[in-house]
Amino acid sequence: MNFGFAVGSLLAEEGGDIFSSLGITWESIVLHLFNLVVLTVGLYFLLFRPVKKMIKQRQEKVKKIEKENADLNEEVKQMKSSSEKVLSEAKKEAAAIHESAVKVANQKADEIVAEARDRAKTLVSQTQRAMDEERGKLRADIEKQIADVSVAVAEKVLAKTITPEDNKELIEQCLDEWSKEQ
């Protein structure tokens, strides 16, 4: 308050020339403006340009890092995609191998069953032949025994000797009768 009153009284005494009462001249104003320009230019070159340059470098680094991140993300996506493809192909291949193994196993099982059937048929036919041979031998043996018994009985009954033709005829008659009974 006192200062405002002192300034007001100074203006009244001097007659309104405020600049001269404060000791401000036009030379000092020009000098202060020149100093202000020099200070502004100096600060521009000393502070603003380096700060601006540093900000620009930081922006470039940030852009570079963002680009690298984008590239890495893209690479990760591609790797994920390729790994999924490889995994799906591996699953398909495993399924194909499994299917092939099942087919081979089924084919091998069919071959084993067919081979076992063939062996069984062969064994049955061999057994049948052996039985047929044995039947033939038994039949021949029985026929011989029957013939011998028949001849012995006939010799005793007739008390005579039987010729081979008679023997053959008697055997055939006995066999026919014996076949009819069975």
Backbone torsions as a table, in degrees:
resi	resn	phi	psi	omega
1	MET	NA	-44.7	178.8
2	ASN	-64.9	-35.1	-179.6
3	PHE	-66.0	-43.1	177.9
4	GLY	-60.9	-38.5	178.4
5	PHE	-68.8	-38.0	-179.5
6	ALA	-68.8	-39.5	179.7
7	VAL	-66.9	-41.8	-179.7
8	GLY	-63.8	-39.1	179.4
9	SER	-71.8	-32.7	177.1
10	LEU	-66.2	-38.8	179.5
11	LEU	-66.3	-37.5	-179.5
12	ALA	-69.4	-39.0	-178.7
13	GLU	-69.2	-42.0	-172.6
14	GLU	-83.8	-18.4	176.9
15	GLY	93.0	22.5	171.8
16	GLY	102.1	-4.7	178.7
17	ASP	-85.5	89.9	-174.0
18	ILE	-72.8	-36.3	-176.4
19	PHE	-67.1	-39.2	-179.0
20	SER	-72.1	-33.0	179.2
21	SER	-69.2	-27.5	178.6
22	LEU	-88.9	-8.1	179.1
23	GLY	83.7	30.2	179.5
24	ILE	-105.4	126.6	177.1
25	THR	-117.5	166.1	-179.4
26	TRP	-66.4	-28.9	177.1
27	GLU	-66.5	-38.4	-179.7
28	SER	-69.5	-33.7	178.1
29	ILE	-66.0	-44.3	179.6
30	VAL	-64.7	-41.8	179.5
31	LEU	-63.4	-41.4	178.7
32	HIS	-67.5	-38.4	176.5
33	LEU	-64.7	-41.5	177.4
34	PHE	-62.4	-45.4	178.0
35	ASN	-60.8	-39.3	178.9
36	LEU	-64.2	-42.7	178.6
37	VAL	-64.4	-46.9	-179.8
38	VAL	-61.1	-43.0	179.8
39	LEU	-65.2	-41.5	179.2
40	THR	-64.9	-45.9	179.1
41	VAL	-64.5	-43.6	179.4
42	GLY	-61.5	-44.9	178.7
43	LEU	-65.7	-36.0	178.1
44	TYR	-60.4	-49.0	-177.7
45	PHE	-74.4	-35.6	-176.6
46	LEU	-83.4	-34.2	-175.2
47	LEU	-115.4	-52.4	-171.4
48	PHE	-65.1	-47.6	-179.1
49	ARG	-62.6	-48.9	178.9
50	PRO	-62.5	-39.1	179.0
51	VAL	-66.1	-41.7	178.5
52	LYS	-63.7	-42.6	179.1
53	LYS	-63.6	-42.9	179.0
54	MET	-63.9	-41.2	178.4
55	ILE	-64.1	-41.7	179.3
56	LYS	-63.0	-43.3	178.9
57	GLN	-62.9	-41.2	178.9
58	ARG	-63.2	-42.0	178.9
59	GLN	-62.1	-41.9	178.7
60	GLU	-64.2	-41.1	177.9
61	LYS	-62.8	-43.4	179.4
62	VAL	-62.8	-43.3	178.0
63	LYS	-62.6	-42.0	179.8
64	LYS	-63.3	-44.1	178.8
65	ILE	-65.0	-41.0	177.4
66	GLU	-62.6	-41.0	178.7
67	LYS	-65.0	-44.0	178.2
68	GLU	-61.7	-41.8	177.5
69	ASN	-61.4	-44.0	178.6
70	ALA	-62.3	-43.7	178.4
71	ASP	-62.7	-43.4	179.3
72	LEU	-65.6	-40.1	177.0
73	ASN	-62.0	-42.3	178.0
74	GLU	-63.7	-42.5	179.2
75	GLU	-63.9	-41.1	177.7
76	VAL	-63.0	-42.4	178.2
77	LYS	-61.5	-43.4	179.9
78	GLN	-64.8	-42.1	179.3
79	MET	-64.3	-40.7	178.8
80	LYS	-63.8	-44.5	179.1
81	SER	-61.6	-46.3	-179.3
82	SER	-67.0	-37.3	177.9
83	SER	-67.3	-35.8	176.2
84	GLU	-66.2	-39.8	177.5
85	LYS	-63.0	-46.0	-179.6
86	VAL	-61.7	-41.3	179.8
87	LEU	-64.6	-44.4	179.5
88	SER	-65.6	-39.2	177.3
89	GLU	-65.4	-38.8	178.3
90	ALA	-64.7	-39.7	177.5
91	LYS	-64.1	-43.2	178.9
92	LYS	-62.3	-43.4	-179.4
93	GLU	-64.7	-40.9	178.0
94	ALA	-63.4	-41.0	178.1
95	ALA	-63.8	-41.7	179.0
96	ALA	-64.5	-42.5	178.8
97	ILE	-63.4	-43.6	179.1
98	HIS	-61.6	-45.4	179.8
99	GLU	-62.2	-43.0	178.5
100	SER	-63.1	-42.8	179.3
101	ALA	-63.3	-39.7	178.1
102	VAL	-64.6	-43.1	179.1
103	LYS	-61.7	-45.5	-179.7
104	VAL	-63.1	-42.5	179.8
105	ALA	-63.7	-42.8	178.2
106	ASN	-64.2	-41.4	179.0
107	GLN	-63.7	-43.3	179.9
108	LYS	-64.0	-41.7	178.2
109	ALA	-62.3	-42.9	178.3
110	ASP	-61.9	-41.7	178.7
111	GLU	-63.2	-42.2	-179.5
112	ILE	-64.5	-43.5	178.9
113	VAL	-63.0	-44.2	179.7
114	ALA	-62.6	-42.3	179.1
115	GLU	-63.9	-40.5	178.4
116	ALA	-65.0	-40.2	177.7
117	ARG	-62.9	-43.7	178.7
118	ASP	-61.3	-42.5	178.9
119	ARG	-63.2	-41.6	179.9
120	ALA	-63.7	-44.1	178.5
121	LYS	-60.9	-43.9	179.6
122	THR	-62.2	-44.4	-179.7
123	LEU	-64.1	-42.2	178.8
124	VAL	-63.2	-44.7	-179.0
125	SER	-66.6	-37.8	177.7
126	GLN	-65.2	-41.5	179.3
127	THR	-65.7	-40.8	178.6
128	GLN	-61.7	-45.5	178.3
129	ARG	-61.9	-42.6	179.6
130	ALA	-63.0	-41.0	178.4
131	MET	-65.7	-40.1	178.4
132	ASP	-62.9	-43.4	178.8
133	GLU	-62.4	-43.7	-179.1
134	GLU	-64.2	-41.6	176.9
135	ARG	-60.1	-44.3	179.3
136	GLY	-61.5	-42.9	179.2
137	LYS	-64.8	-43.4	179.5
138	LEU	-64.1	-42.3	179.7
139	ARG	-61.5	-45.1	179.5
140	ALA	-63.3	-40.9	-179.8
141	ASP	-65.5	-43.9	179.2
142	ILE	-64.0	-42.9	179.1
143	GLU	-60.4	-39.3	-179.3
144	LYS	-67.3	-43.0	-179.8
145	GLN	-65.3	-42.3	179.8
146	ILE	-63.0	-42.5	-180.0
147	ALA	-62.5	-42.9	-179.5
148	ASP	-64.1	-43.6	-179.9
149	VAL	-66.1	-42.5	-179.0
150	SER	-62.2	-42.5	-179.6
151	VAL	-64.6	-43.3	-178.4
152	ALA	-63.9	-43.2	-179.5
153	VAL	-66.4	-43.5	-178.2
154	ALA	-65.6	-38.4	179.1
155	GLU	-65.4	-39.4	-179.6
156	LYS	-70.2	-41.8	-177.8
157	VAL	-69.6	-44.9	-175.4
158	LEU	-90.7	-19.9	-177.8
159	ALA	54.7	41.2	177.1
160	LYS	-140.7	170.4	-179.1
161	THR	-91.2	139.4	-178.6
162	ILE	-104.8	136.9	178.8
163	THR	-80.5	163.1	179.7
164	PRO	-61.3	-32.9	178.4
165	GLU	-66.9	-41.1	177.7
166	ASP	-63.0	-40.4	-179.7
167	ASN	-61.1	-44.0	-179.0
168	LYS	-64.7	-41.9	-179.4
169	GLU	-66.2	-40.4	178.6
170	LEU	-65.5	-40.5	179.8
171	ILE	-63.3	-45.5	-179.2
172	GLU	-62.7	-39.9	178.6
173	GLN	-64.4	-43.0	-180.0
174	CYS	-64.5	-42.9	-179.2
175	LEU	-66.1	-40.1	178.7
176	ASP	-62.8	-44.3	178.4
177	GLU	-64.5	-42.2	-178.7
178	TRP	-65.6	-38.7	178.7
179	SER	-66.1	-38.0	-179.3
180	LYS	-67.2	-34.4	-179.1
181	GLU	-70.4	-32.9	-178.6
182	GLN	-83.4	NA	NA
